[in-house]
C-alpha cells in the first residue's frame, strides 16, 4: 500500500531559526531519508520552496486563470512530502512519526488511490 | 426430531446469538478482511443455523460451525457478485483455497479472545474520529443497532448510520490493520479504547432526564465492555476504569429523586447505594493500585472508592481525597481535575481555601464557560454567606448548563438564596 506523507509546518519558522539548528534538522532529514531508503519504505520525496513561490491554477468556463499564492492561506504550509510504501496505516503512522517536522509541525497521511489497470 | 426439541433448538440459536455473535463476527472480520462482508456472513450463518439445527441437532462446537457457515456464505455472495467484477472472483477463490480446516481450527483455539481484542482496537483506532469510534464500538463490539445508538446519543439515525459507514470506509481504504497493537503502541492505543468506554459510560451516567432509561443502558453497556476488556487484557488502567464505572454506577439509585431531581453526593441516601457493587469496585481499585503501573482512571476510581466507603458525608476522608487529587494532578493535570481538587480542599480546609483556588483557575481564563466551575464557586460563596456573589455565580452557571436536572437544581438554589 502506498501512502503520501504531507509535511506541514510554519514556513516562517525557518528563516528565523539559528543556522546550527536548521543544519541539525536538515541532518536529521538526511538520516531519516537514508533510513527509509534502506528499510524499503521510500518511494520518493521532495522539499518544496516556500508558498510565496506558489501559483494556483483554475479553469472556469473554459477560461484558465492563475493566481499568486497557495490554494489556502493557513497557519501551517505544505513544505514537502514523502511517498512511502507501508503494509498498513499503522506502519505508515510509525514512519511518518519519525519525520523530523512531526515534532514541530504535522504530517498528514493520505493513502494513494490505486486505479484498476485491467480495463 | 420432535417439535419440542426443534423449538428448544431454535431458542438455543437465539441464546447463542446473544452470547457469541460478536465473537463470531470478530473472527469473520479477520478471516474475510472486510467488515461488511463479515456482517452479511454472520447473518447468513445464523439464518442457516435456524434452518439446520432443528433438523440436524446442535453441533458439537456451535461457534466453529457458525464461523465455517459464515465463510461458505461469504464465498456464495462473492460468487454471485463475481458476475459483475473480477476482484470478487479472486477473493472467493482465495477463501476457498484457505480451506474450511483453517477456518474451523481458527474458531477453536484461543484466537477467539485475540479476535475480540482485534475488533475492539480497530473500532477504537485513533485515526478514526472520537464520534466514529464510539458509534462503531457500540455497533460492532456491543451489537447495538444503529437505531439504538442514535436514540441513546440523541442523534438522527441517518447521521449515525453515515458515521459508521464512513468509519468502515476509512478502515478499508486507509488500510487500518485488524490487529492487536504491538507492545510499543499499546499504551497509546489502550488509552484510546478506554476513552471510548469512558465516553459511553458518561453519556449514560450524566444524563438522568427524559431518556434516562435508554441512557442507563448505555452505562450498563460501558460496564459490560469494561468487563470484557479486563477479561481479555487485564491492564491496570482497564481495571481502574472498570472500578470507576462500577463505583459511580453503585450510587445510581441515590443520584436522583423519583421525580428526576438531582441529588448531590452529600445529600444522597447512602442506604440506596449498592453495597455489593461498591465492594467489587473497591476490590478492583486495590488490584489496579497494587500493579504500581496505574494512571488517571485508577486514581479517579480510588477517589470514588473513598467516597463510597464513607458511612456519612461528614465522615468522608477528605485529606485522603485531596492526596489522591494531588497525585492525579501530577499524572494527568487538567483544569477540571484542579477544580475537583479545589472542591476537596474546600471540604478539608474550609470554603475560603477552595474559593481562592477556583478563582485562580478562572482568573487564568480557564473553565470560564464550564458550568460546574461557576456552580462550585456559587456553592462556596453560599457557604461563606456571600449571598450576592453566590447569586451571580449560580446565574452564570445556569446560563451555561444544558441538562435539565442540573438546570432545575441551579434554579432551586437560586430561589432559596433569593428567599422566594
Interface residues (C-beta under 8 A of the other chain):
Chain A: X1 X87 X88 X89 X90 X93 X109 X111 X118
Chain B: X86 X125 X127 X173 X174 X175 X176 X177 X179 X181 X185
